Amino acid sequence: MIDFHNHVLPNVDDGPTSMEMSLSMLQTAAEQGITDVVNTVHYQHPKIGGKEVGIDDLRFKIEDLLKRSKKRGIDINIHLGAEVFYLPNLLKIVEDPHVTMGNGRYMLIEFPFHMLPDGHEQVLFELKMKGITPIIAHSERYRPVQQNLEIVRNWIYSGCLIQVDGGSLLGYLGRSAKESAGKIISEGLCHIIGSDVHDDRRRNFCLEKAVTVGKELMGDQIIEMVTTIPEKILKGEPVEIEEIEVTYQSPTFLDKIKRRFDIIWN
């Protein structure tokens, strides 16, 4: 399995605070049958206070962690990614090789939990027009989504992929997140599941249990969300998105997307 969304590098963002904790987390991942983890470092998030780690330093940290894990018999691959906090500047930072994945074709984006910024739909649309597919991080944890699932349908309709935290599905992140995650999964609105790990205690790898619960909601199709789909993203290959109908967004915006959607690979 591929765990697409996690924070496993030590002393980089709000993830593990020591190398020993990182190794403990990777050991748990390997025991669950996870072969690859995509370390999605927080980028321009207020919680890291403006501190950004250069891509060369991140690559060095990954190599160091890989060497130490191999010595402990932990056979796992680590891929570098980013969880980009939404600001209106997304189109201005796309040239930074750290903010996108899959040869610059995908961007994992997170929003403030209690609100969705005005105008974010247009920014996501413009990213899509540039050939960058937005992936909405832990979509089930946003308060507006918990109140109105049509927001998720609209994101998919506009060409975005949807990621759900395994911890939400298991109830580790609160009742509202669990209920929302269950609805997103059961209604076929999810494309990727990730553990979104931060430590070796409350926020550790949980992909194996999440997949088991997900199977009860939608069957074996959920396996694609931790194998085929994240693999395609890492390779920069297109991911097919099923057509859906929505009523949430303004007709003008949706009509614009419908006119151009056919010329953009998903």
C-alpha angles and dihedrals in degrees: 000000000000118000101208102186122044146119108225106142113103122245096358107106131336092317128099117343097210142032089243091058091049091052091048090053093049090050089056090048093052091049089056093055096258111150099175135032125192107213104213104194116203110258123200091344118154091228091069092051098232093306112139126180117220119247092242091055090048092051090050091051091050092051090048092049091047092052092049093046092050090053088057092049094253106145105198137129123228122205124193118238141143138233101216117207110224116256126150088255097077093112090051096054100045091103090065102100091215098063098061135051135204097043092316096308102111135046125190107216131188129192134204107282097233101046144017112231118247112257096020091124091062092050091051089049092052091049088053091051089055090055096258115126112212116224112202109222119225092344093181093064098064114102094222090053091049087056098041122023091188087082089069091048089052092051090052092045089055091053103266127137120228126225124194127196114240089217090060091053089052095048095249093124101048140287097278093051091048093051093046093047090051092052094047092050097042093048092052096247098127128088104173136029121200133173095228088208122190105167144001095262126044096002103041130133112298105161096122094056092041092055091049091054091043091055089060089056102043110000130237092332087087089072089075089063092064099034124020101028099047089044090056091049092052090050093047093243124146120266116211116235119202116234114253136176122239137182101186106087129062116274093236093059094044093047089053091053093045091054093053104027094091092062094055121074113229 
